[in-house]
Amino acid sequence: MQAGLTPQENAEENTHPEDYDHIDYTAAFLREDRRRQVSQEILRRANVPKDSLDWHTGFVDDAEYRDFGDGNDEVYFDVLPSFEMHRAVHDSSYFRGQSTEEPPEYSQEATPSIARLATSSTSNDQTSSTDADASEPASLAATLSSHRSSIATASTDYSSISDQDIPSESIGLDDPTNVHKLPRMAVSPKLTVQVNVTKSAPRIGQKQEMESMLKEYTSGDLIHGYVVIENATDREIPFHMFYVTLQGHVSIVDSESKKLYNRRFLHMIDLNASWSFGCISPSCNVQYKYGDKDWDDCYLGLPPNRVLAPQTKYKKFFTFKVPYKLLDNTCRHGQELHTLLPPSLGVNRYFKNGKYSQIQINDALGYGHSGRRGSPILTRDMSNDKTINYSINASLIAFHPTLKDRSGQPMPAVMCDEDYAVRFIPFGFGVSLFSSNKAISRLKQQVQGSIKNAQRKLMLSIEGNEDAVAQLDNEIKLQQLTLAHGENVTRHDLAFPLRNQSHSDISRVDIKHLYVPQASKSLFGKKKSLTSNEAGWITITTHVPKDGLPYVSPSLLRKTNDVSELNALGLANYEMMNNSLSPDEKKKLTSLDFDFSFLPSDMASMKMTSPPEISQIVCKLVVGNVSSTSSIPVKMWSDFFICDNEKFEKMRREFADFDAELAKIKAEFDARELHIERYIDRSIFEDVKAMKELKSDVSVHPVFKTTLSEKNSQTWSRGEDGSWSRHVKVHLEFHDLIRETLVPNFQSCLLSRIYCIQTEFKFRNSQKIAMVRVPIRLRWFD
């Protein structure tokens, strides 16, 4: 095929592509064809009616496509592409050559010859192609794979990788997660990529309504849209790859070093929207062939020769399904909570050289954005330079004209890209409420044991006792086996519940308060003496509630994302999740119960007729952000971080001492040319660093209207032992004009959001205030 032809000319020209001897789809095609046959059999047996609203897993040929009628936007193929499919489409060894000829085409008609192809050639020196006409449409029937376009990978980018760690032949190609590491090259400001998100699945020839800028997506929602690639120049522009991805990033600014730490925890690829040699059916279930034009004069699809014609626009449709959770390898510590998608939080003001740094909150609206579609939304969510952002990214990649990799091959570079921010709020519970004490104590014991083994190794090496060293090595192996078994048991016990578990996770919070009344004044202005029998200890006890507070957002966001505004698929997803929980599990927290006991300092005294009365009750919301620049190895709970700051600082100092001791031991091992990894695992160094660098910023917000329930509260009653007790119920209600945005609490590897209700009790004739902080959940159900 000749470069520079328009898409229509390409479609009309009858050419015979050269054999690509370095491409072998045989193994992947065999696997995908078996999957296709099974999926079609499932569809045939299902006998899906015309107007049903269903989710299908299988490939649809032309006849089956027509059976769905006009409501094709209600059919979505929710199948994950296999590993073989992903590697076959995106392996860099297939794309290193810069030939612009058409690739071999595979279609259903070629199926009978699969066995012959498999037996005749499996190496890169052979070819597997058909004589199918190159101008045949990229229809639903003619495809390499039965897999849908959405969700190729969902991976975690744990840390920045140096150039020495990346093979030269794989930068950004066989692993699309490396695209963000590619250099950029300026081509022309008239070469643009535009991402558009629509309310519903696309329909060919019809203008789609754009999605609201204030749209919030939740778990299991579909994100529909299209990308327009426009070459408005007067010359041809070749490209090499094109990717459309859904990504999630967490960013943290260290308050001391002023460094910015980024980590990508979500990376999903729409294989159909991205460019590939294969013909991949779109998830949104639309039929088109390359060369067709849509309503806006855009050619559907990208040119097979990978050359953008001058003064031409191209369109690719995409569909993403927001996952309910991340892959298991997201958290190297195996923490179930860390695999749940966190809500959108804050705005990364350092993204792309401060692209969104000028966004300000409108006081009247309670939020702010840049004024253009795809802008992130800034709210008063107390993020404090800690952000979690989701976006749809489209990147057009070519080979750089001057830069070379280590093997002398042209280096790929990003010609242009575009991002569209999407706001995400997870459905359901955020976290269970347990204490962090056991997990942190277990981590300390593990670190201390490793340090002890390393010190023992050093001592035995100095003595030259080889038998004792061998015995130590065996002991360490047994310790590792025991530890691995204990971790498996622990992970099963702490698995995240979608709903409240059958066993109780309620814990108790109690504080002791010394009540010392103020000395009253006499008629002559002198203070009366204070006798010891007027003072005493007040103990306040409450239980951590299972009910939670609702997600709170600005009024216009609530109105835009009301359930009544959902489309058919969005409503079906909401009802599916909502119906999986009982009404008891979705109860909102409306009150807190407290038990008081008073023990007078002078039990022998009978002068006290009753304990002190409560003169005032004030409830406030405590918001805590717990973060680290390395993966946090344990679950973070409010009882440890925002209820007892002194305890938190003590823990940090202990791990700082561990870090110093580990550095000293490593220096001694290096001096003796010993391998410390055999005695102290690398993960120990990383975990100690993460705990040492833990930071907790806490803020208190008066968001509640607080009233004492006289009906459900009791007066003081005296016990036989001389102590006094009473029960108090405090009603909670958000202020009508609450300014803050309260996102669900969550935990991730680098960042966690924790909430407490701070209840302050003031007693008559006393200036001191008794304060109780109760950990709570905050979640979204409606």
C-alpha positions in Angstrom: 0.0 0.0 0.0 1.3 3.4 -0.9 1.8 6.0 1.8 -0.2 9.2 1.6 -3.4 7.8 0.1 -6.6 8.9 1.7 -8.6 6.3 3.7 -11.1 5.9 0.8 -8.3 5.5 -1.7 -6.7 2.9 0.5 -10.0 1.0 0.7 -10.4 1.0 -3.0 -6.9 0.0 -3.9 -6.4 -3.8 -4.3 -3.0 -4.6 -3.1 -1.2 -7.7 -1.9 0.7 -7.1 1.3 4.1 -8.5 1.8 4.5 -11.4 4.3 5.5 -10.3 7.8 7.9 -13.0 8.7 8.4 -11.6 12.1 4.7 -11.9 13.1 3.2 -15.2 14.2 -0.3 -15.1 15.5 -0.9 -18.8 15.2 -0.8 -19.7 18.9 -2.9 -16.8 20.0 -5.4 -17.3 17.2 -5.9 -21.0 18.2 -6.7 -20.1 21.8 -8.9 -17.2 20.9 -10.8 -19.2 18.3 -11.6 -21.8 20.9 -12.9 -19.1 23.2 -15.0 -17.6 20.3 -16.6 -21.0 19.6 -17.6 -21.4 23.3 -18.9 -17.9 23.5 -21.0 -18.2 20.4 -22.5 -21.5 21.7 -23.4 -19.7 24.9 -25.2 -16.9 23.0 -27.1 -19.4 20.8 -28.3 -21.3 23.9 -29.3 -18.1 25.7 -31.7 -17.0 22.8 -31.5 -13.4 23.9 -34.7 -11.4 23.2 -34.5 -8.2 21.2 -35.1 -5.6 23.9 -33.5 -7.3 26.8 -30.9 -5.5 28.9 -28.1 -8.0 29.3 -24.4 -8.4 29.5 -22.9 -10.8 26.9 -19.6 -12.6 26.8 -19.0 -13.7 23.2 -18.4 -12.6 19.7 -21.3 -11.4 17.6 -21.3 -12.1 13.9 -23.4 -10.1 11.4 -26.6 -12.2 11.8 -26.4 -12.2 15.6 -25.7 -8.5 15.6 -29.0 -7.8 13.6 -30.9 -9.9 16.1 -30.2 -7.3 18.8 -32.3 -4.7 17.0 -31.7 -1.0 17.3 -30.9 -0.9 21.0 -27.3 -2.0 20.5 -26.1 0.5 23.1 -27.6 -1.8 25.7 -25.3 -4.6 24.8 -21.8 -4.6 26.1 -19.2 -7.4 25.9 -17.5 -7.8 29.2 -14.7 -10.2 28.5 -11.0 -9.7 29.5 -8.5 -10.3 26.7 -6.2 -13.1 27.5 -2.6 -12.8 28.2 -1.8 -14.3 24.8 -4.0 -11.9 23.0 -2.4 -8.9 24.7 1.1 -10.0 23.9 0.2 -10.9 20.4 -1.2 -7.5 19.7 1.3 -5.3 21.6 4.6 -7.2 21.6 7.3 -4.7 20.5 9.2 -7.4 18.5 6.4 -7.3 16.1 6.4 -3.5 15.7 10.1 -2.6 15.6 10.2 -2.5 11.8 8.9 0.7 10.3 7.2 -0.9 7.2 3.9 0.7 6.3 2.6 -2.2 4.4 -0.6 -3.9 5.4 -0.4 -6.7 7.9 -1.8 -10.2 7.1 -5.5 -10.4 7.7 -7.2 -13.2 9.5 -10.9 -13.9 9.2 -13.4 -16.6 10.1 -13.1 -18.0 6.6 -9.5 -18.9 7.4 -10.5 -21.1 10.3 -10.3 -24.5 8.5 -6.7 -23.8 7.7 -5.6 -23.1 11.3 -4.4 -26.6 11.9 -2.2 -26.5 8.8 -0.8 -23.1 9.8 0.0 -24.4 13.3 1.9 -27.4 12.0 3.7 -25.7 9.2 5.2 -22.8 11.1 5.5 -21.5 14.6 8.7 -19.6 14.4 9.3 -16.0 13.4 11.0 -17.1 10.2 7.7 -18.4 8.8 4.6 -16.7 7.7 0.9 -17.1 8.4 -1.4 -15.2 6.1 -4.5 -15.5 4.0 -5.4 -14.2 0.5 -8.3 -12.2 1.9 -8.9 -8.9 0.2 -7.2 -6.2 2.1 -10.1 -3.9 1.6 -12.5 -6.1 3.6 -14.2 -4.1 6.4 -13.0 -4.5 10.0 -16.4 -5.9 10.9 -17.6 -7.8 13.9 -17.4 -11.1 11.9 -13.8 -10.7 10.6 -11.5 -10.7 13.5 -8.4 -12.2 15.0 -9.9 -12.6 18.4 -13.2 -13.1 20.1 -12.1 -10.8 22.9 -13.5 -7.4 23.5 -11.6 -4.2 23.4 -11.9 -3.2 27.1 -9.5 -4.0 29.9 -6.3 -5.4 28.7 -4.3 -4.9 31.8 -4.7 -3.4 35.2 -1.3 -3.0 36.7 0.6 -1.1 39.4 3.6 1.1 38.7 5.4 0.7 42.0 8.3 3.1 41.4 10.1 5.0 38.8 12.3 2.8 36.7 15.7 3.9 35.5 16.8 3.6 31.9 19.2 0.9 32.9 16.2 -1.2 34.1 14.3 -1.0 30.8 15.4 -3.1 27.8 15.9 -1.0 24.8 13.5 -3.1 22.7 10.6 -2.8 25.1 10.3 0.9 26.0 6.6 1.7 25.9 5.7 -1.0 23.3 5.4 -4.5 24.5 4.5 -3.0 27.9 2.2 0.0 27.3 2.5 0.9 31.0 5.8 2.5 30.0 4.3 5.1 27.6 4.5 7.8 30.3 8.3 7.3 30.4 8.7 8.0 26.7 10.3 11.3 25.5 8.2 13.8 23.7 8.8 15.3 20.3 7.3 18.4 18.7 5.7 17.7 15.4 3.1 20.4 14.8 0.5 22.2 16.9 -2.0 21.2 14.1 -1.6 17.6 15.1 -4.1 17.0 17.9 -5.8 14.3 19.9 -9.1 15.0 21.5 -10.9 12.8 24.0 -14.7 13.0 24.4 -16.9 11.2 26.9 -20.5 10.6 26.0 -23.7 9.8 28.0 -24.3 6.6 26.1 -22.7 4.1 23.7 -21.9 5.6 20.3 -24.1 5.1 17.3 -22.7 5.5 13.8 -24.0 8.5 12.0 -25.6 10.1 15.1 -24.3 12.9 17.2 -23.9 11.8 20.8 -24.7 13.9 23.8 -21.6 14.8 25.8 -21.4 13.6 29.4 -21.7 16.3 32.1 -18.5 17.8 33.4 -19.7 16.9 36.9 -20.4 13.2 36.3 -19.3 10.8 39.0 -18.7 7.2 38.2 -18.9 4.3 40.6 -17.8 0.7 40.8 -18.9 -1.3 37.7 -20.0 1.8 35.6 -19.4 2.0 31.9 -17.5 5.0 30.4 -18.3 5.5 26.8 -16.7 8.0 24.4 -14.5 8.5 21.3 -11.1 9.9 20.4 -10.6 12.2 17.4 -7.1 12.3 15.9 -6.7 15.2 13.5 -3.9 16.0 11.1 -4.7 19.6 10.1 -1.3 20.1 8.4 -0.6 19.9 4.7 1.7 16.9 4.9 1.5 13.3 5.8 2.4 12.3 9.3 3.4 8.7 10.0 2.8 7.2 13.5 3.9 4.0 15.1 1.4 3.3 17.9 -1.8 4.7 19.4 -3.0 3.9 22.9 -6.3 4.7 24.7 -6.1 3.9 28.4 -8.0 4.4 31.7 -5.5 5.3 34.4 -5.5 6.0 38.1 -2.7 7.9 39.9 -1.9 8.7 43.5 0.4 11.7 44.1 1.9 12.9 47.4 4.0 16.0 48.1 6.4 15.5 50.9 6.0 18.5 53.2 9.7 18.4 54.3 11.6 17.6 51.2 9.0 19.2 48.9 9.4 16.3 46.5 6.5 14.9 44.5 5.9 11.2 44.6 3.6 9.6 41.9 2.4 6.1 41.5 0.0 4.6 39.0 -2.2 1.9 40.5 -4.6 1.4 37.6 -3.9 1.0 33.9 -6.5 -0.4 31.6 -6.2 -0.5 27.8 -9.0 -0.5 25.3 -7.6 -2.8 22.6 -10.0 -1.7 19.9 -9.6 2.0 20.5 -5.8 1.5 20.4 -4.0 0.7 17.2 -3.0 -2.9 16.5 -2.4 -5.2 13.5 -5.3 -7.3 14.7 -9.0 -6.6 13.9 -10.6 -6.3 17.4 -14.3 -6.0 17.9 -15.3 -2.9 20.0 -16.9 -3.4 23.4 -19.5 -0.9 22.6 -20.9 -3.2 19.9 -20.9 -1.0 16.9 -20.2 -2.2 13.3 -18.1 -0.2 10.9 -15.3 -0.6 8.4 -12.3 1.5 7.8 -13.1 4.2 5.3 -16.6 4.9 6.5 -17.3 8.4 7.7 -19.2 9.5 10.8 -21.6 12.5 11.2 -18.7 14.9 11.9 -16.7 14.0 8.7 -14.3 11.8 10.7 -13.0 8.5 9.2 -13.8 5.6 11.5 -10.6 3.8 12.5 -7.0 4.5 11.8 -5.2 3.9 8.5 -3.7 0.4 8.2 -0.5 1.9 6.8 -0.1 4.1 9.9 0.2 7.3 8.0 -2.2 10.2 8.9 -3.3 11.9 5.7 -3.2 15.7 5.5 -6.3 17.7 6.5 -8.0 14.5 7.8 -9.7 13.5 11.0 -9.9 10.0 12.4 -12.2 8.6 15.1 -11.8 5.7 17.5 -14.6 4.6 19.9 -13.8 3.4 23.4 -15.6 1.8 26.3 -14.2 1.2 29.8 -15.8 -0.7 32.7 -14.7 0.7 36.0 -13.4 -2.4 37.9 -14.7 -3.3 41.4 -11.2 -3.9 42.6 -7.6 -4.0 41.3 -5.5 -7.0 40.5 -4.0 -8.9 43.4 -0.5 -7.9 42.6 -1.4 -4.2 43.2 -0.2 -4.5 46.8 3.0 -6.4 47.3 1.9 -7.0 50.9 -1.3 -8.7 49.9 -3.5 -6.3 51.8 -7.0 -6.8 50.5 -8.0 -3.2 51.3 -5.2 -1.9 49.1 -6.8 -3.6 46.1 -10.0 -1.5 46.3 -10.2 1.5 44.1 -10.0 4.7 46.2 -12.2 7.8 45.5 -11.0 10.8 43.5 -9.3 13.2 45.9 -7.9 16.7 45.2 -6.3 17.9 42.0 -2.7 17.3 41.0 -1.5 20.9 40.5 1.9 19.7 39.3 0.5 17.5 36.5 2.0 18.5 33.1 3.9 21.5 34.3 0.9 22.9 36.3 -1.8 22.4 33.8 -4.5 22.5 36.5 -2.6 24.7 39.0 -4.9 27.7 38.5 -8.2 25.9 39.4 -9.9 27.7 42.3 -13.0 26.8 44.3 -16.1 28.9 43.6 -17.5 29.7 47.1 -21.0 29.8 45.8 -20.8 26.3 44.1 -18.4 24.6 46.5 -16.2 23.3 43.7 -14.1 24.5 40.8 -12.7 23.4 37.5 -10.8 24.8 34.5 -13.9 25.5 32.4 -13.1 22.9 29.8 -14.4 19.3 29.4 -12.0 16.8 30.9 -10.9 19.1 33.7 -10.6 17.6 37.2 -13.0 18.9 39.8 -11.5 20.6 42.9 -13.6 20.4 46.1 -13.0 21.1 49.8 -12.1 17.5 50.4 -9.1 18.2 52.8 -6.6 16.5 50.4 -3.7 18.8 51.5 -1.4 18.2 48.5 -2.3 14.5 48.4 -4.3 13.6 45.3 -5.9 10.6 43.6 -6.9 11.1 40.0 -8.5 9.0 37.3 -8.3 9.9 33.6 -8.7 8.6 30.1 -5.5 9.0 28.2 -4.9 8.9 24.5 -1.3 8.9 23.2 0.0 9.0 19.6 3.5 7.6 19.3 6.1 7.7 16.6 9.8 7.0 16.2 12.0 9.9 17.1 14.0 11.2 14.1 17.3 11.6 16.1 17.1 9.7 19.4 18.4 6.2 19.4 18.2 3.4 22.0 21.2 1.4 23.2 20.9 -1.0 20.3 21.0 1.8 17.8 17.3 1.6 16.9 15.1 4.7 16.7 13.5 5.5 20.0 9.8 5.8 20.3 8.4 9.2 21.4 5.0 10.8 22.1 3.9 13.1 19.3 0.8 14.3 21.1 -1.5 13.1 23.8 -4.6 14.2 25.7 -6.2 13.3 29.0 -9.8 13.5 30.2 -10.3 13.5 34.0 -13.1 11.3 35.3 -14.4 11.5 38.9 -14.8 8.2 40.8 -16.6 7.5 44.0 -16.6 3.8 45.1 -19.9 2.1 46.1 -20.3 0.5 49.5 -18.1 0.2 52.6 -14.8 1.8 52.7 -13.0 -0.1 55.5 -13.6 -2.3 58.4 -12.7 -0.8 61.8 -10.1 -2.7 63.7 -7.0 -1.7 65.7 -3.5 -1.4 64.1 -1.7 -2.5 67.3 -1.4 -6.2 66.4 -0.2 -5.6 62.9 2.4 -3.1 63.9 3.6 -5.3 66.8 4.0 -8.2 64.4 6.0 -6.1 62.0 8.3 -5.0 64.8 8.9 -8.6 65.8 9.8 -9.5 62.2 12.2 -6.6 61.9 13.8 -7.4 65.3 14.2 -11.1 64.3 15.9 -10.2 61.0 18.3 -7.9 62.8 19.1 -10.5 65.3 19.8 -13.1 62.6 22.1 -10.7 60.8 24.0 -9.8 63.9 24.5 -13.5 64.7 25.8 -14.1 61.2 28.4 -11.3 61.6 29.5 -12.7 64.9 29.8 -16.3 63.5 31.7 -15.0 60.5 34.2 -13.3 62.7 34.7 -16.5 64.7 34.9 -18.6 61.5 32.4 -21.2 62.7 31.1 -22.6 59.4 29.0 -25.3 61.1 27.2 -22.7 63.2 26.6 -20.6 60.1 25.0 -23.6 58.3 22.8 -24.2 61.3 21.7 -20.5 61.3 20.8 -20.8 57.6 18.5 -23.8 58.3 16.9 -21.9 61.2 16.2 -18.9 59.0 14.6 -21.2 56.4 12.3 -22.7 59.0 11.4 -19.2 60.2 10.5 -18.1 56.7 8.2 -21.1 56.2 6.4 -20.4 59.5 6.1 -16.7 58.7 4.6 -17.5 55.2 2.0 -19.9 56.8 1.1 -17.2 59.3 0.6 -14.6 56.6 -1.8 -16.8 54.7 -3.9 -17.3 57.7 -3.9 -13.6 58.5 -4.9 -12.5 55.0 -7.8 -14.9 55.1 -9.0 -13.5 58.4 -8.7 -9.9 57.3 -10.3 -10.2 53.9 -12.4 -7.2 53.0 -16.1 -7.6 53.4 -18.5 -6.2 50.9 -21.1 -6.3 53.7 -20.8 -6.5 57.4 -19.4 -9.8 58.4 -21.3 -12.2 60.6 -18.9 -11.9 63.5 -18.7 -8.7 65.4 -16.0 -6.2 64.6 -17.3 -3.7 67.2 -14.6 -2.4 69.5 -14.9 -0.2 72.5 -13.5 3.3 73.1 -13.1 4.6 76.6 -11.4 7.6 78.3 -10.9 8.7 81.8 -11.5 12.3 82.8 -10.6 13.9 86.1 -13.4 16.2 87.2 -12.3 19.0 89.4 -15.0 21.7 89.9 -14.1 25.4 90.1 -14.2 26.9 93.5 -17.2 29.1 93.9 -17.0 32.6 95.3 -18.5 33.9 98.5 -20.6 37.1 98.7 -17.5 39.0 99.5 -15.7 37.8 96.3 -13.4 35.3 98.1 -13.1 31.8 96.7 -14.5 29.1 98.9 -12.3 26.2 99.8 -12.6 23.1 97.6 -13.0 19.9 99.5 -11.8 16.6 98.0 -15.2 15.0 98.0 -16.4 17.3 95.2 -13.8 15.9 92.7 -13.7 12.5 91.1 -13.0 10.3 88.0 -15.4 10.3 85.1 -15.1 7.3 82.7 -16.8 7.7 79.3 -17.3 4.5 77.2 -18.8 4.0 73.8 -18.7 1.3 71.0 -17.5 1.9 67.5 -20.6 1.9 65.4 -21.2 -0.3 62.4 -23.4 2.3 60.7 -21.7 5.0 58.7 -22.0 8.5 57.6 -23.0 9.2 54.0 -20.8 10.7 51.2 -21.2 14.5 51.1 -20.6 16.6 48.0 -21.6 20.0 46.7 -25.3 20.3 45.9 -24.8 20.6 42.1 -22.7 17.4 42.0 -25.4 15.6 44.0 -28.1 16.8 41.6 -26.1 15.8 38.5 -25.4 12.3 39.8 -28.8 11.5 41.3 -30.0 8.0 40.6 -32.8 9.4 38.5 -30.2 10.8 36.1 -28.6 7.4 35.3 -29.0 5.7 31.9 -30.3 2.1 31.6 -27.0 0.4 32.1 -26.0 2.7 34.9 -29.3 2.1 36.7 -28.9 -1.7 36.2 -25.4 -1.6 37.8 -26.6 0.5 40.7 -29.6 -1.8 41.4 -27.4 -4.8 41.2 -25.0 -3.5 43.9 -27.7 -1.9 46.0 -29.8 -5.1 46.1 -26.8 -7.1 47.3 -27.0 -5.4 50.7 -29.7 -5.5 53.2 -31.4 -2.4 54.7 -29.6 -2.9 58.0 -26.2 -2.9 56.3 -27.0 0.5 54.6 -28.2 2.3 57.8 -26.8 5.8 58.2 -25.3 6.8 61.5 -27.6 9.2 63.3 -26.6 8.9 66.9 -23.8 7.8 69.3 -24.4 6.1 72.7 -22.2 6.9 75.7 -22.0 5.3 79.1 -20.8 7.4 82.0 -19.5 6.4 85.4 -18.4 8.7 88.2 -16.2 7.6 91.0 -15.9 10.3 93.8 -12.4 10.9 95.2 -13.8 10.6 98.7 -16.0 7.5 98.9 -16.6 7.9 102.6 -18.2 11.3 102.0 -22.0 11.4 101.8 -22.2 15.2 101.1 -22.4 14.7 97.3 -26.0 14.3 96.3 -25.3 13.7 92.6 -22.4 13.8 90.2 -21.7 16.8 87.9 -24.3 17.4 85.2 -23.4 17.8 81.5 -23.7 21.4 80.5 -22.7 21.2 76.8 -22.1 18.6 74.1 -20.3 19.4 70.8 -19.6 16.9 68.0 -17.0 17.5 65.3 -15.6 15.5 62.5 -11.9 14.6 62.6 -10.3 14.0 59.1 -7.0 12.3 58.9 -4.7 11.6 55.9 -2.1 9.0 56.5 0.6 8.8 53.8 4.1 7.5 53.1 6.5 7.7 50.2 6.8 3.9 50.2 4.2 1.1 50.3 2.7 0.9 53.7 2.9 -2.7 55.0 0.0 -2.7 57.4 -3.6 -1.5 57.6 -4.0 2.0 59.1 -6.7 2.7 61.7 -7.8 5.8 63.4 -7.2 4.5 66.9 -3.5 4.7 66.3 -3.0 7.9 64.2 -5.6 10.5 65.1 -6.7 9.4 68.5 -3.2 9.2 70.1 -0.6 11.4 68.4 2.0 10.7 71.1 1.7 7.0 70.4 2.1 7.6 66.6 5.2 9.7 67.1 6.7 7.1 69.4 6.1 4.4 66.7 7.8 6.5 64.1 10.9 7.0 66.3 11.1 3.2 66.8 11.2 2.5 63.1 13.7 5.4 62.6 16.0 3.5 65.1 15.4 0.3 63.1 16.4 2.1 59.9 19.6 3.4 61.4 20.5 -0.1 62.8 19.7 -1.8 59.4 22.0 0.7 57.6 24.8 0.0 60.1 24.4 -3.7 59.7 24.4 -3.5 55.9 27.6 -1.4 55.9 29.3 -4.2 58.0 28.0 -6.9 55.6 29.3 -4.9 52.6 32.7 -4.4 54.3 33.0 -8.2 54.7 31.6 -8.9 51.2 28.7 -10.8 52.6 25.2 -11.0 51.1 22.8 -9.4 53.6 19.7 -10.4 51.5 20.1 -14.0 52.8 19.4 -12.8 56.3 17.4 -9.6 56.0 14.9 -9.6 53.1 14.8 -6.5 50.9 11.2 -6.0 51.9 12.2 -5.4 55.5 14.3 -2.4 54.4 11.4 -1.1 52.4 8.8 -1.7 55.1 10.9 0.0 57.8 11.4 3.0 55.5 7.7 3.2 54.8 6.9 3.2 58.6 9.6 5.7 59.3 8.3 8.1 56.7 4.7 7.8 57.7 2.9 11.2 58.0 -0.4 12.0 59.4 -2.1 15.4 58.9 -5.3 15.9 60.9 -8.0 18.6 60.7 -11.2 19.1 62.8 -14.4 20.4 61.2 -17.6 21.4 63.0 -20.0 19.9 60.5 -22.6 18.5 62.9 -25.7 19.8 64.6 -25.6 18.0 68.0 -28.6 17.5 70.4 -28.9 15.4 73.5 -31.8 12.9 73.3 -33.6 13.4 76.6 -36.0 10.5 75.8 -33.2 7.9 75.3 -30.8 9.3 78.0 -30.8 8.5 81.7 -30.1 10.5 84.8 -27.4 9.6 87.2 -28.0 6.5 89.4 -26.0 5.5 92.4 -24.6 2.0 92.7 -24.0 -0.1 95.8 -20.3 0.5 95.6 -20.8 4.3 95.8 -20.1 5.0 92.1 -22.6 6.7 89.8 -23.6 5.8 86.2 -25.8 7.0 83.4 -26.4 6.5 79.7 -26.5 9.3 77.1 -27.6 9.2 73.5 -26.3 12.0 71.3 -28.1 12.8 68.0 -26.0 13.6 64.9 -27.0 15.6 61.9 -25.0 17.4 59.3 -25.4 21.2 59.0 -27.6 22.3 56.2 -24.8 24.4 54.6 -21.9 22.1 55.0 -18.9 23.4 53.0 -16.7 20.3 53.1 -16.8 17.4 50.6 -16.5 14.2 52.5 -15.3 11.3 50.4 -15.6 7.7 51.6 -12.7 6.5 53.8 -10.2 4.3 52.0 -6.8 2.7 52.3 -4.2 2.3 49.6 -0.5 1.5 49.5 0.6 5.1 49.8 -2.4 7.0 51.1 -5.3 6.5 53.5 -8.3 8.6 54.6 -9.6 8.1 58.1 -12.5 9.6 60.0 -13.4 10.0 63.6 -16.2 11.8 65.5 -14.8 14.0 68.2 -17.4 14.4 71.0 -16.7 17.1 73.6 -18.5 17.0 77.0 -18.4 20.1 79.2 -19.6 19.7 82.8 -21.2 22.2 85.1 -18.8 24.1 87.4 -15.7 22.9 85.4 -13.6 24.5 82.7 -12.0 21.2 81.6 -13.5 19.3 78.7 -13.7 15.6 78.3 -13.0 14.5 74.7 -13.8 11.2 73.0 -12.8 10.3 69.5 -14.8 7.5 67.9 -13.6 5.9 64.6 -16.4 5.8 62.0 -17.0 4.7 58.4 -18.0 7.0 55.7 -19.5 5.4 52.5 -21.6 6.0 49.5 -24.9 4.1 48.9 -27.1 6.5 46.9 
